[in-house]
Amino acid sequence: MNKEVSQEAFKIDIRPRLKEEKKTIALCHGVFDLLHPGHVIHLEQAKGMADILVVSITAAQYVRKGPGRPYFDDEMRMKVLAALECVDYVMLSEGYTVDDVIESVEPDIYVKGEEYAKAEEDITGKISEEKALVEKHGGILRFTTGEVFSSTRLINTAMSGLSEEVRCYMEDFKMRFTMKDIKKYADIISGLKVLVVGDVIIDKYTYCSVQGMMSKDMGYSAQLSHSEEYLGGAVAIARHLASFTDDVTLMSVIGNEDKIRLRFMDELADKVQLRLAYSTSCPTIIKHRYLSHDEKREEYRKIFAINNIPGNMYYEEDIYTGFKEKLRERVREYDVVFLCDFGHGLIDKEVMEIIQKNAKYLVLNCQTNSTNKGLNIITKYSRADVFALDQQELKLAFPEYVLDERAGLNALSEHLQGDGWLTRGSKGAYGILAEKIYECPAFTLKVKDTVGAGDAFFATAGIFAAAGAPIELGTFMGNIGGALGANIVGNKEALEKVNVLKYAATLLNV
């Protein structure tokens, strides 16, 4: 008998027959990345509860344990489970939840390990919903007992799932911080009222295949594939934050293009409160990048970039004045303000002063890019509770410390009278608190696109700091955000709180 079945085949052909034969069905679900004794004991106990045992696994694209997971692909994980005598059927779950499988199987008993017995300790917060869905179909939730092993820990420590540098770092880090600490701050974050102020950017990605150099000119010749547009800049920050708290407001000025206005309403209105002013003199900023895709390595290489940023970005006086007045009126209402200064004209001295003077808690990012290099320096600010910047931005701010990043970071911390982070790409990040610097390695060297990694770091580290988390923990969480962000093309998707927390749990499991 072929134990590997589709959900459809089980629902239409197998389940009716089993019900007719009055056989009870137990369901176990998980990633089952590396089968170990704990899994075998769990599955054997589950089999003892019913006549038929069905095991479902989460499809690889929906596994939320961080880049590089699962270690084994879908086919291999299903094959190993099907080899167990106690397992009757194995199927794939095509989603982040097990809902699709529960609907297809309608188990009499849904079986989880004893580590899920306390619903309040479930990172995903889904165990109560799963229980309700099982009961809706007449089933019950039961738990197995026995020693709890961990595939994640085995992969992290015995199978090079983590680099030696990261393993050593985590062994030390977990002596001071636990998953309980992280969840505590995540719960605080859920109650924060957040304001995001900054330039709105549309990231347009055109995918193509490079065919070679032009025969009569200096440039690439490429075959067009397709184009996509993602919401970037301050919008990307707001979308990341909206996964952690339901109270996020975005204030900005954008162009008056009907298509873009409608898109904002369609994609953001249910996640972010929009306080936008519309300019007819300045367009919504579009950064257009042309990329080639290495399908084998899942990497994207940028070939060329253009933008529509005017040489002089001047908004109409009444529009810009109205934006500032609303900002001045409302900024004190928020627990934390994220100021995203991309240097494209929205943030002038008056906006800077309004926010620096009135924000209860200020998280600052002042970016350098090809259009403003050397002109948008973070030292133009005099106050930030926490800040984030990259190596190039630090060098421009303190060129005298070009060979000593730690000294430069300390000088910036003194200048802004706050704590913060220096992102260092593949080298990880530094965090500074009262002249003490914490170093955290990069959690993955596997990347698809680094465009959104810095914004993901900024959002994650900043919101945890705003909730009272120590800078060392903020650095850790920021690096998780950066690692996940580096595996999202552009800003196509926002970070999800559950993915961040699951990745934290994965790293702490060493």
N, C-alpha and C positions, 0 to 999 in steps of 0.2 A: 504494500500500500504506500502511495506517495503521501508523505506527511505534510509536505509544503503545499499549501493551498491559498487561493486568493480569498479575500473577504466575500466577494460576490458568490464564488462557488460554495463557500461554507453556508452563507445565508440562504441560497436558493436550493441547493442539493443536499447538503450534509445536515444542517440543523433540523429541517423538518423530519428527516429520517430518525435522528437521535431522539427527538421529542416523541415521535410515534412509538419508538422502542422504550420510552419512559426512562431514558438514561439521563443522568444529571451531568451538567457541564461546569467545569471549573476553568477560570481564565486567569493567567498570570501575564503581566506586561512589564517590559523594561527594555533597556538597551542591550544587555547581555553581551557586552563588548569582549569580555574575556571570561569564559566559563570557569568557575572555581568551585571548591567544595560547598561553599555557602549556597551557591545557586542550585547545586544538585540536591542538597537537603531541603531547600525551599520548594523545589519542584516536586520532589517525592512526597513531601507533606501535603502539598496541594493536590496531588493525584489521589492521596488517601481520603480526600474530602468529597470526591465525586467519581463518577464512572469514567468520564472523559476529561482529559486535560488539554486545553488549548493554550499555546504560548504565542504572544505577539511581541514583535520587536519594533522599535522606532526606526523608521527609515533614516539612513545616514544624513540626508539633507535637513532633517528636523532634530538631530541630536544637538543639545545645547550644553556641551561640556567644554566649549572653546575650540579654537583652531586645531586641526589635526585629529579630532575625534569624530566618529569612533575610529579606533585603531584598526578594526577589521570591517570589511565591507558587508553589505546586506546579505549577499549570497553566502559568504563564509559563516556569518553568525547564525543564519537559518539552518545551514547544513549541520553545524555542530549540535544545535538544539534538537534537530530531527533525529540525530543519532542516539539520543537518550531513550531508553525503553519506557520510561514513565510518561513521555510526551506523546500525545496522540496526533496533534495537528500544530503546525507552525504557520503564522501568517505575518504579513508586513503591515505596519500602521503608517499611513501616509498623512501625517499631521503632527502638530506639536502636542496634542492631547490624545488620549486613548478613546475618545468618544466614538470615533468611527468604528473601532473594533467592538466596543460594547454594544453598539447598535446592530452590528452584523452577527455577533455571537449570542447575545442575550444570555449571559451566563447565569447559572443558578447560584454560583459562588464566585465572587471576585476576590482573588487572593493576593495580599500584599505582605511584605516582610514586617517584622515587629517594629522596625525603625520608623514605619509610617503610622504606628498606632496613635501617636500624639499629633493630631491635625495641626496644632499650632507650630509644630517644628518642621512642617512640610514647606520647603522653599518655594515651590510652585504655587502653593495655596490651592491645589486642585483636588486633593483627596476627598474633601467634603462634596465637591461637585460630582466626582466619579461615583461616590457612594450613592448620591441621590439618583444618578442616571441608572445605576445597577438596580436600585430598589424600584425605580419606575417600571422596569421590565420584570419585576417579581423576584429579583435576586437579592443576595445579602453579601456584605463585606466581611471577610474573615482575615485573620493574620496568622502567619506561621511563627514558630518560635525556634530559637537556636542561635548559635554564634553567627554574628554578622561579619562577613568578609567584604572586601571591596575590590572590584575590578579596577576602578580608578587608581587606587593606591598601588596595586600590582603593576599597572601600566606605567604609572609615574615613576616608580622606584626600580622595577626590574626589567622594563622593556624600553627604556629611554624615551618614555612618553614626555618627560621633561628633561631639559638639559641639566648637566651637573651644576651649572651656575644657579639655575632656578631652583633646583632641589635643595641646595645648600641655603639659599636665601629663604625658602619656605620653612625649612626646619627651624631656622632662627625666628622668623616672623611669627610662626604659630605658637611660640612660647609667650608672646605678648597679646596676640589677638586670636579670637575664635569666630566661628560662624555666628554665634549668638551675638557677639559685639556688632558684627556687620548688619545683621537683621535689626538690631536695636536702632542703629542709625537710619537704616532704610525705612523703618516705621516712623521715625521723626520726620524724615524727608516727605513722607506722604501727606503730612499736615502743613507743609510750608507753602506760602504764597509767593510765587516767583515771577519776576519781571525780566524779560529779555529785551535789550535795546541794541540795535545795530543794523548794519547794512544788509539788505536782502539781496541774494544772488541766485540766479538760475544757472545751474551747471548743465550745459549741453554737451553730451558725449556723442561723437560720431565715430562709429566703429568701421574699420576698413582693413584691408590686407595690403601690405606694402609689396609692390611688385619690383621695385628697384629705383634707380636714379633716372631722372629725365634724361633723354638722349641729347637734348640741345640746351639744357639749362641746369642750374644748380638747385636741385630740389627733388623730393620724393614723388614717385608716381604710385598711386594706390587705387585699389578697387573698393568702391563704396559698399558697405553692408547695410547699416541702418543707423538711425539716430535716436537718442533718448534724452529727456530733460529731467533733472532732479532739482529739488528745492534745497538750496545751499545757503551759505552765510549764516546770518542770525536765525534763519528759519530752521536750519539743521540743528542748531543748539537747542532751540525751543522744542523741536520734535524729540530729541534725546531726553530732555528734562520731563516732557509730558508723560514719559513712561514711568517716572518715579513719583510724580505728584499730579493730581487732577487740576491744580490751580496754577496754570502757566499763562502769562500774557505776553504777547509780542507787540512792541511799539516800534514803528519804522515809517519811512516814506518810500513809496515805490512809484513806478510809472503808472499811467492811467490806461494801460492796455486792457481791453475787455477780457481777452482770453486769459491773461494772467490773473486778473481779479477773480474771475469765475473759478479758476483752478485753485486759488487759495481758499475760497469758500468751500469748494467740494472736498479738498484734501485735508484742510486744517481746522475748519470751524468746529468739529466735534472733539478736537483734541486740545486746541490752543485758542485762547481768547485773543482776537485780532483787534488791535487799535492802530489802524493804518491810515496814513494820509496819502493822497494821490496827487502826483505831480504831472502836469502836461508838458513841462519844459525839460524834464529829465526822465529818461527811460528806466525801466527796471533793468538792473545790471544783468547781463548775460555773459558768461564766460564759456566759450566754445572750444572744446578740446577734441583733437582727432587722435584716435588710439588704434593700435593693433593689438590683437588678442592671441596670446600663446595658450592654446587650448590644453596642451599637455600639462603645462605647469600652472594653469589657471591664473596667469599673470597678464597685466595690461601695461602696454608701453605707450607713453604719450609721444606723438610725432610732432604736433604743432598746436598752437593755441592762439585764438583771437578773442577780442572782447568789444563791447559796444560802449565802453565808459567814455563820456565826453571829456575833452581836455579841461573844461571848466564845468564842474558839477554844481551849478547854482540852482537851487529850488526857488520857486516863486515865493516872494516875501510873506504873503498871507498864509500859504501852506506851511512853510517852515516855522513861522511864528506860532501858528496854531499847534503844530507838533510840540514845540518847546513848552507852550503853556499847559498842554495836557500832561506832559511829562512832569513839569514842576508841581502841578496839582496832585498827581497820583503817586509819585515815586515813594512817598513815605508810607503808603498803604501796604507795601510789600515787605516780606521778611528778608528777601534776598534779591539783589539786582545783578544780572549777568550783563556786563557791558562788552559787546563784541565789536571792536573798532577795527574794521578791515581797511580803513584809510581811503574810502571812496567818496567822502564828502558829507556824510550824514552827521558825523560827530565833530562839531566845532568846539571852540573854547567855552561857549555858553552852555552847551549840552554837557560837556565834561564837568563844568563847575556845578551845574544842577545836580548831577548824579553824585559827584564826590562829596558835596556838602550835605545831601539829604538821604542817601541810601543807608538803610540800617545795616546792611551787610553787603559789601561790594566785591564781586568776583570779576576780575579784569583780564581781558585778552586784547592786545594791541598788535595787529599782524603786519608783517612785512611781506610784500609780494612784488611782482615784476612792474606793476604800475606805480608803486610808491616807495621803492627801495631807497632807504636813507632819509625818507621824509616823514614816515609814520613811526616814530620811536616811542617806546613805552615810557621813557623818562619825562615825556610831556605831562604825564600824570603825577600827582603828588600824594595820592592816597589810594590804597586798595587793601581790603582785609586779606584777600588771597589773590594771586595772579598766576598766569601760566604763559610761557613763551618758549620758543625753540632756540637752538644754538645760534643761528644767524641773527635772530632778533636781539639776543643778549650781546653778541659781538658789536652790533651797531650801536647799542645803548652804552656799552662800556668797552670801547676799543682798546683801552689801556690794559684790560684783562683778557685779551684775546687768547692767550695761552693758559689762562687759569680760570676755568669756568666756575669753580667754587668761589673764588674771590669776586668774580663778576656777579654771581647770584647773590652773594652776601651784600654787595654794594647796592644792588637793586632792592633787596629786602629793606635795607636801611632807608633808601630813598622813598619808597612807597609806604614805609612804616607798616609793613604787613608780611605775611608768610606766602610761600608759593612754590612753583614747580618749574623746572627746566626740562623740557622733553628732549631726548637725545637719540631719537630714531632707534636703530638696532641695539644701541647701548642702554636703552631703558630710560630712566628719568631720575633727576635729583629732586628732593623736596627739602625746603629750608624752614626751620622754625627757630627763631631767636638765635641765629648764627650756627645752629646745629644742622648739618646736612645729612639727609637720609638718602641712600642710594638703592634703587630698585631696578633689577634687570628687566629687559624686554621679555614678555611671556611667550612671544612667538616670533619666529623669523620668517614664517610663511605668510606672505601678503598678496593681496589681489591689487589693491590700489591704496596709496597712502594719503590721498587728497583729504579724506574725512577723518583720518586718525587723530590729528591734533585737536579738532573740534570735539571728538568723542572723549578724548582725555580730559579736556577743559571742562566739559559738561559734567562728567562723572566725578572727577576729583573735586570740582568746585561745589557741587551740591552736597557731597558728603562732608566737606569742610563746613559748609553753611549749617549743617545739622549738628555740628560740634565734634565731628570725628577728628582725631589727632592727624597732624600732617603726614605722619608715616603711613597711617591707614588710608588717607586720601591719596597718597602716592601709589599705593597698592591698587586701590580701586580705579584710579585714573589709568594706570597701565593696563588694567583689564579692559576698560573702555577703549583705549587706544588699540589693543590687540584685536578686539572685535571690529572696531571701525576700519582697521587696515584690511579686513577681509570682507568689506562691503564696497562695491563699486561706486565711486563718487559718494553721493549722499542718497543713493537709491532707497535705502531703508534706514530707519532710526534704530538706535539701540533699544533693546527691551530689558526691562528691569529683571525679569526672570532669567534671561540669558546671562546678565551680569552676575547675578547671585549664584547661578549654577556654576559659572566659571570660577567664581571665588571658592565655592565648595570643592570643586575639582582640584584647584591649586592647594587648598589647605589639606587635602587628603594625601599627604606624603608620609 
